[in-house]
Amino acid sequence: MAYQRIENVSVWGTPDEGAMKQAITCASHGRVVQTLLMADHHKGYSQPIGGVVVYDGQISPSGVGYDIACGNKAVRTGLFARDIMPHIGRVMDEIAAQISFGVGRINDEKVDHELFDDPDWAVFRAISVKQHDTLKKLARSQLGTVGSGNHFVDLFEEPETGRLWVANHFGSRGFGHRTASGFLNLAAGRGFMDKAPGESMDQPPVLLELASETGDMYERAMRLAGRYAYAGRDYVMGKVLGILGAEADFTVHNHHNFAWRERHGGRDTIVVRKGATPSAPGQLGFIGGSMGDISVIVRGKDTEENRDACWSTVHGAGRVMSRTQAAGKMNWKTRRRSGGEISEKRMFDAVREYGVELRGAGTDESPFVYRRLREVLDAHSETVEVLHTLKPIGVCMAGANEYDPYKD
């Protein structure tokens, strides 16, 4: 087996001390069936990123986290990379101009969706009409916006075939963030829209009984945020395909911050994955590297090790350097950063050498802050097989100094 057991936690890859401590805490609270760390794990809020906790009859809003239903949509187009390389600069300019990164919209386009008639909006109306209306208004205003942080719209070439792929990465934006904070407030006896006090990164998980009224409401709200994230990624993908004048002939779409009802070890469970890709046998997934590394399309294997992983695998390469360490601290009054270890020149030189046309991004998303994707994939060779290897040729993200409280 490619994993080790450390204090009731199954660990793939090299253990990170901070994430390990958080996973051990998660393993000792609630009715836990399994606790796992994928090979891309690193420290997160309460439950580590790259962490999976399987519960009996409980669900964890802190485990799912603030970016509910963050995930990826990837499509293979009918084009070849060579078709757009002569004018890739113009294509990336159009993506940056037509798709909204950071906070707000770059145009007055109204995005509507049948999702806003979904019966599960009743969850928020049951809390209060004002909060329902506030959240729905926020959700309408941000549907189809990408945000900042590690969220992106990328173009790829599949070296083996020359085919052009497109992928995006983001979640449920401010709607998901406020849903998470609201239920964390309710669990602590505060009002849904109260400002939560500063909580410790290493605090124990917040757990709700699935059979309770609050637990049921949270699961319904989380699922609504999941459908919202899918709708947003669909919308953005449609915009990019329109810019390219292309159609998709193969699609992969899934979340990696979510709680699923699944059966493991002969029992019904709730699997809370934070920064972990579902990998049931035959299930497809997109796993992103950095802007200076490959990304891949994978398929879950039917193996003993994948069963031991509760059908879970990595969601990316995993950070080895924090945002502050890489980019320094931001003074929002002067809009200047100081103290970062990665210079813009170093980042831009590396990305240019790798052959990527870059729009936006800060040094906190440079290739130097991530592991190499192949390293973490090798640790999970018994959970997934790689079907397609993709090399980035165009990357579009929010600008380095874009303020976004929902970035990740």
C-alpha positions in Angstrom: 0.0 0.0 0.0 1.2 3.5 -0.8 -0.2 5.1 2.4 0.6 4.9 6.1 -1.5 5.0 9.3 -0.6 7.7 11.8 -2.8 8.0 14.9 -6.0 6.7 13.1 -5.4 8.8 10.0 -4.5 7.2 6.6 -1.9 9.4 5.0 -0.8 9.5 1.3 2.4 11.3 0.4 4.7 13.1 2.9 2.9 14.1 6.1 2.7 17.9 6.7 2.9 18.6 10.4 0.2 21.3 10.5 -2.3 19.3 8.4 -1.5 16.2 10.3 -2.4 17.9 13.6 -5.7 19.0 12.2 -6.5 15.6 10.8 -5.8 14.0 14.2 -8.2 16.5 15.8 -10.9 15.7 13.2 -10.4 12.0 13.8 -11.2 12.4 17.5 -14.4 14.4 17.3 -17.8 13.0 16.4 -18.8 9.6 15.0 -15.9 9.2 12.7 -15.6 6.2 10.4 -12.4 7.2 8.6 -10.0 10.1 8.4 -7.7 10.4 5.4 -5.1 12.8 4.0 -4.5 12.9 0.3 -0.9 13.4 -1.0 -1.6 17.1 -1.8 -2.7 17.9 1.7 -1.8 21.1 3.6 -3.2 23.1 6.4 -6.8 24.5 6.1 -9.5 25.8 8.3 -10.4 23.2 10.9 -10.3 20.3 8.4 -7.1 20.2 6.3 -7.2 20.8 2.6 -6.7 17.5 1.0 -8.5 16.0 4.0 -11.4 13.5 3.9 -13.5 12.7 7.0 -16.2 10.1 6.9 -19.0 10.3 9.4 -21.9 8.2 10.7 -25.0 10.4 10.6 -23.1 13.7 11.0 -22.2 16.5 8.6 -19.5 19.2 9.1 -20.0 22.8 7.8 -16.4 23.6 8.8 -15.2 20.5 7.0 -16.9 21.4 3.7 -15.6 24.9 4.3 -16.4 28.4 3.1 -16.0 27.7 -0.7 -18.8 25.2 -0.9 -18.7 23.1 -4.1 -15.5 24.5 -5.4 -14.6 22.3 -8.3 -13.6 22.1 -12.0 -15.3 21.8 -15.3 -13.0 20.6 -18.2 -13.9 20.0 -21.8 -12.2 18.8 -24.9 -13.0 20.9 -27.9 -13.1 20.0 -31.6 -10.2 22.4 -32.2 -6.4 21.7 -32.2 -4.1 23.9 -30.2 -2.3 24.8 -33.4 -5.6 26.4 -34.6 -5.4 29.2 -32.0 -1.7 29.5 -31.2 -1.1 32.2 -33.9 -3.6 34.4 -32.2 -3.6 33.1 -28.6 -2.8 36.6 -27.2 -6.0 37.9 -28.7 -8.0 34.9 -27.4 -6.7 35.4 -23.8 -7.5 39.1 -24.1 -11.0 38.2 -25.0 -11.3 35.8 -22.1 -10.0 38.4 -19.6 -12.4 41.0 -21.1 -15.6 38.9 -21.2 -15.4 36.9 -18.0 -15.5 38.5 -14.6 -12.7 37.8 -12.2 -12.4 39.1 -8.6 -15.4 40.9 -7.2 -18.3 42.4 -9.3 -19.0 42.1 -13.0 -17.1 43.7 -15.8 -20.3 44.4 -17.7 -24.0 44.8 -17.0 -24.9 41.4 -18.4 -27.8 39.9 -16.5 -27.4 36.2 -15.8 -30.6 34.3 -14.9 -31.1 30.6 -14.3 -33.9 28.2 -13.3 -31.9 27.6 -10.2 -33.4 30.7 -8.6 -36.7 28.9 -8.6 -35.3 25.9 -6.8 -37.5 24.8 -3.8 -34.5 24.6 -1.5 -34.3 28.4 -1.3 -37.0 27.8 1.3 -34.2 26.9 3.7 -33.2 30.5 3.8 -36.7 31.8 3.9 -37.3 29.7 7.0 -34.4 31.5 8.6 -35.8 34.9 7.7 -37.3 36.6 4.6 -34.6 39.3 4.8 -31.8 36.8 4.8 -33.3 34.8 2.0 -33.7 38.0 -0.2 -30.2 39.2 0.6 -28.6 35.8 -0.3 -30.6 35.4 -3.4 -29.7 38.9 -4.6 -26.0 38.2 -3.9 -26.2 34.9 -5.7 -27.8 36.4 -8.8 -25.2 39.2 -8.9 -22.3 36.7 -8.8 -23.5 33.8 -10.9 -20.9 33.2 -13.6 -18.1 35.2 -11.9 -14.8 33.4 -11.3 -13.4 35.2 -8.2 -9.7 35.3 -7.4 -7.2 33.3 -5.4 -6.5 30.0 -7.1 -9.6 30.2 -9.4 -8.9 30.2 -13.1 -9.9 29.8 -16.7 -7.2 27.9 -18.6 -6.6 26.6 -22.1 -4.6 23.4 -22.6 -3.0 21.3 -25.3 -3.0 17.6 -25.0 0.5 16.8 -26.3 -0.4 13.3 -27.5 -3.2 14.5 -29.8 -2.7 18.2 -30.2 -6.3 18.7 -29.1 -7.4 21.9 -27.4 -9.0 21.7 -23.9 -10.6 24.3 -21.7 -11.0 24.1 -17.9 -12.2 26.4 -15.1 -12.0 26.2 -11.4 -14.2 28.0 -8.8 -17.1 27.4 -6.5 -20.3 29.0 -5.1 -18.7 32.5 -4.6 -20.3 34.8 -1.9 -23.5 32.7 -1.7 -21.5 29.7 -0.6 -19.3 31.7 1.7 -22.2 33.3 3.5 -24.1 30.0 3.7 -21.1 28.4 5.4 -20.6 31.2 7.9 -24.4 31.4 8.6 -24.6 27.7 9.6 -21.4 28.0 11.6 -23.1 30.9 13.4 -26.2 28.8 14.0 -24.2 25.9 15.4 -22.6 28.3 17.9 -25.9 29.9 18.9 -25.4 33.1 17.0 -27.6 34.7 14.4 -27.3 33.5 10.8 -26.0 36.8 9.5 -23.9 37.7 12.5 -20.2 38.5 12.1 -18.4 35.4 13.3 -15.6 35.9 15.8 -12.1 35.1 14.7 -11.8 31.4 15.1 -8.7 29.2 15.3 -7.5 27.5 12.2 -6.9 24.4 14.5 -10.3 24.4 16.1 -12.2 21.1 16.3 -14.7 20.4 13.5 -18.2 21.9 13.8 -20.6 18.9 13.5 -24.3 18.8 12.9 -26.6 15.8 13.3 -27.9 15.0 9.9 -31.3 14.0 11.5 -31.6 17.4 13.2 -33.5 20.3 11.7 -30.3 22.4 11.4 -28.3 19.5 9.9 -31.1 18.8 7.3 -31.2 22.5 6.5 -27.5 22.7 6.0 -27.3 19.7 3.7 -30.1 21.2 1.6 -28.4 24.6 1.5 -25.1 23.0 0.7 -26.6 21.0 -2.2 -28.2 24.2 -3.5 -24.8 25.9 -3.4 -23.5 22.9 -5.3 -26.0 23.3 -8.1 -25.2 27.0 -8.1 -21.5 26.3 -8.6 -22.3 23.9 -11.4 -24.4 26.5 -13.1 -21.6 29.1 -12.8 -19.0 26.8 -14.3 -21.3 25.9 -17.1 -21.9 29.5 -17.9 -18.3 30.4 -17.9 -17.4 27.4 -20.1 -20.1 28.5 -22.5 -18.6 32.0 -22.7 -15.1 30.6 -23.4 -16.4 28.1 -26.1 -18.2 31.1 -27.7 -14.9 33.1 -27.8 -13.2 30.1 -29.4 -16.0 29.3 -31.8 -15.8 25.7 -30.6 -17.9 22.9 -29.3 -17.2 20.3 -26.6 -17.0 16.6 -27.4 -16.0 15.4 -24.0 -16.8 16.8 -20.5 -15.6 16.3 -17.0 -17.3 18.2 -14.1 -17.2 17.7 -10.4 -16.8 19.3 -6.9 -13.9 18.8 -4.5 -15.3 20.7 -1.5 -18.5 19.0 -0.6 -20.2 16.3 1.6 -21.7 13.3 -0.2 -24.0 10.5 1.0 -22.0 7.3 0.2 -21.9 3.7 1.3 -18.6 2.5 2.7 -17.8 -0.6 4.7 -21.4 -1.8 4.4 -22.8 1.3 6.0 -24.4 4.6 5.0 -22.0 7.5 5.6 -21.4 11.2 4.9 -18.1 11.7 3.2 -16.7 15.3 3.8 -14.0 16.0 1.2 -12.2 19.3 1.4 -9.8 19.6 -1.5 -10.2 16.0 -2.5 -11.6 14.6 -5.7 -14.2 11.7 -5.7 -12.7 8.7 -7.4 -15.3 5.9 -7.4 -14.4 3.1 -10.0 -14.9 4.6 -13.5 -15.6 8.1 -12.2 -13.9 10.9 -14.1 -12.1 13.8 -12.6 -10.0 16.8 -13.5 -6.9 17.4 -11.3 -5.1 20.7 -11.9 -1.4 21.5 -11.5 0.1 25.0 -11.5 0.4 27.4 -14.4 3.9 25.9 -14.9 2.9 22.2 -14.8 0.6 19.7 -16.3 -3.0 19.0 -15.4 -4.7 15.6 -15.9 -8.0 13.9 -16.5 -8.3 10.8 -14.3 -10.5 7.8 -13.8 -11.1 6.0 -10.5 -9.8 2.5 -10.1 -11.5 -0.5 -8.6 -8.8 -1.4 -6.2 -8.4 -2.2 -2.5 -6.4 1.0 -2.0 -9.1 3.1 -3.6 -11.7 1.4 -1.3 -9.5 2.2 1.7 -9.4 5.8 0.4 -13.2 5.8 0.5 -13.1 6.6 -3.3 -11.0 9.7 -2.8 -7.9 11.2 -4.5 -6.0 14.5 -4.8 -7.6 17.7 -6.2 -4.4 19.4 -7.2 -0.7 19.6 -6.7 -0.9 21.1 -3.2 0.7 24.2 -1.8 4.2 24.1 -0.3 4.3 27.9 0.4 1.6 30.1 1.9 0.2 33.1 0.1 1.9 35.5 2.5 5.2 33.8 2.3 5.1 33.9 -1.5 3.6 37.3 -2.2 4.2 39.2 1.1 1.6 41.2 3.0 -0.8 43.5 1.3 -1.4 47.1 2.4 -4.9 47.8 1.0 -4.5 51.5 1.6 -1.4 51.8 -0.6 -2.2 48.7 -2.6 1.4 47.6 -2.3 2.9 44.3 -1.1 6.0 43.7 0.8 8.1 40.8 2.1 7.3 38.2 -0.5 9.8 35.5 -1.5 8.7 35.2 -5.1 9.3 38.2 -7.4 7.0 39.0 -10.3 10.0 38.7 -12.7 10.8 35.2 -11.4 7.2 34.1 -11.9 6.8 35.7 -15.3 10.1 34.3 -16.6 9.1 30.8 -15.5 5.7 31.0 -17.0 7.0 32.4 -20.3 9.6 29.6 -20.5 6.9 27.0 -20.0 5.0 28.5 -23.0 2.0 30.0 -21.2 0.1 33.1 -22.3 -0.8 34.6 -18.9 -3.4 37.1 -17.9 -3.7 38.3 -14.3 -2.3 36.2 -11.4 -0.1 37.1 -8.5 3.1 35.5 -7.2 1.1 33.6 -4.6 -0.1 31.5 -7.5 3.3 31.1 -9.2 4.5 27.6 -10.0 7.0 27.8 -7.1 4.3 27.6 -4.4 3.0 24.2 -5.5 4.3 20.7 -5.6 4.9 19.0 -8.9 1.7 17.3 -9.9 3.4 14.1 -11.0 4.7 13.7 -7.4 1.2 13.5 -5.8 -0.2 11.5 -8.7 2.4 8.9 -8.2 1.4 8.6 -4.5 -2.2 7.8 -5.7 -1.3 5.5 -8.6 -3.6 2.8 -7.1 -6.6 5.1 -6.7 -6.7 6.7 -10.2 -5.4 6.2 -13.7 -4.4 9.1 -15.9 -6.4 9.2 -19.1 -5.3 12.6 -20.6 -2.3 14.7 -19.8 -2.8 18.4 -20.5 -0.2 21.2 -20.8 -1.4 24.8 -20.2 -1.0 27.3 -23.0 -3.2 30.0 -21.7 -4.0 31.0 -18.1 -6.4 33.7 -16.9 -6.9 34.6 -13.3 -7.7 37.7 -11.2 -5.0 40.3 -10.9 -2.4 40.2 -8.2 -4.0 43.0 -6.1 -7.6 42.1 -6.6 -9.5 42.1 -3.3 -11.9 39.2 -3.0 -13.1 38.0 0.4 -14.5 34.8 -1.2 -11.3 33.8 -3.1 -10.7 30.4 -1.4 
